[in-house]
C-alpha cells in the first residue's frame, strides 16, 4: 500500500450489517428512481455484484451505481434509507466497488449517516452479496474490517492470479487487522494503530519510504504463520504471544517475509517496532 492508502487499522469491532430482502419497495423524492409519481415504484429485484448495486423496477427500468443517487428505499422492518450519494471507491484499482452514502431520519426528521466515520473520513457503506445468491445483500459500513479488506484489494468475489479465490486473502486480512495472531478471535491491537499491508500477488507492496516500520507478521485465514514483533506491546508483548501460542514462530530471527511466505502467508504487514 502507498502512504496515502495506508489505513488506521486494528478494529475488533463488528460492522453494522443489514440484510436486504429482494421484495423491497422503493419510493423517491426528486430522484431518478421515480419521476413525479404518487404511486410507489416496486423493486422487482436487487442484485449486488462485484461491489455495486443494481435495481430492477416494475416500470422496466434497471438502475445501477450512481444512477441510484437520491433514491429512498423502504426495507421491511426498517425506516427509510436514503441513498444520498454514490461514488467509485478511490482505493479500488479495478474501479468496481461503489461507496454508498446511506442516511436515515432521526427523531427530529434530520437525515443522518447510518455509518460511523471511517479512517479516510467517509461515512459510506459497501454492498456485498452472498456468494451463492447475489440478491441476498449485506450493507457493510466502510469503517468495518470486512469492508476495509475489500477496499485494500482483497475483494472476496475476485480471483487471484494463481486461480484461487481472493476470499482466502480477504479472510487472512480479517485476521491481520485485529492482530488475531492465534486465529482464535482474540485481538492484540487497539483502534487507530497504523500498519502497512503487502502481499506477493501484486496488489499491495510495502511502503519503501517508511523505515520506521518493521515486518510484523504473515497471515492466512487461520491467523498468523509467525510473529516478528508484537503490534502493541501494552496489549500483549512478544513473550506473551509466544507463551499463548507456543507453536507459533516468534521473533525477528524466526519470522521474516521470506519464512512467512514459505509457511503459506497470503497477506503480510509491517508496523511500528517498539
Secondary structure as UniProt FT lines:
FT   TURN            3..5
FT   STRAND          8..9
FT   STRAND          17..20
FT   TURN            22..23
FT   STRAND          25..28
FT   STRAND          41..49
FT   TURN            50..51
FT   STRAND          52..57
FT   TURN            58..59
FT   STRAND          62..64
FT   HELIX           65..68
FT   TURN            69..70
FT   STRAND          71..74
FT   TURN            76..77
FT   STRAND          81..88
FT   TURN            90..91
FT   TURN            93..94
FT   STRAND          98..105
FT   TURN            107..108
FT   STRAND          111..113
FT   TURN            119..120
FT   STRAND          125..130
FT   TURN            131..132
FT   STRAND          133..141
FT   TURN            142..143
FT   HELIX           145..151
FT   TURN            152..153
FT   TURN            156..157
FT   TURN            161..162
FT   HELIX           167..177
FT   TURN            178..179
FT   TURN            181..182
FT   TURN            191..192
FT   STRAND          193..199
FT   TURN            208..209
FT   TURN            211..212
FT   STRAND          213..220
FT   TURN            221..222
FT   STRAND          223..227
FT   TURN            233..235
FT   HELIX           238..244
FT   TURN            245..247
FT   STRAND          249..250
FT   TURN            252..254
FT   HELIX           257..262
FT   TURN            263..264
FT   STRAND          267..272
//
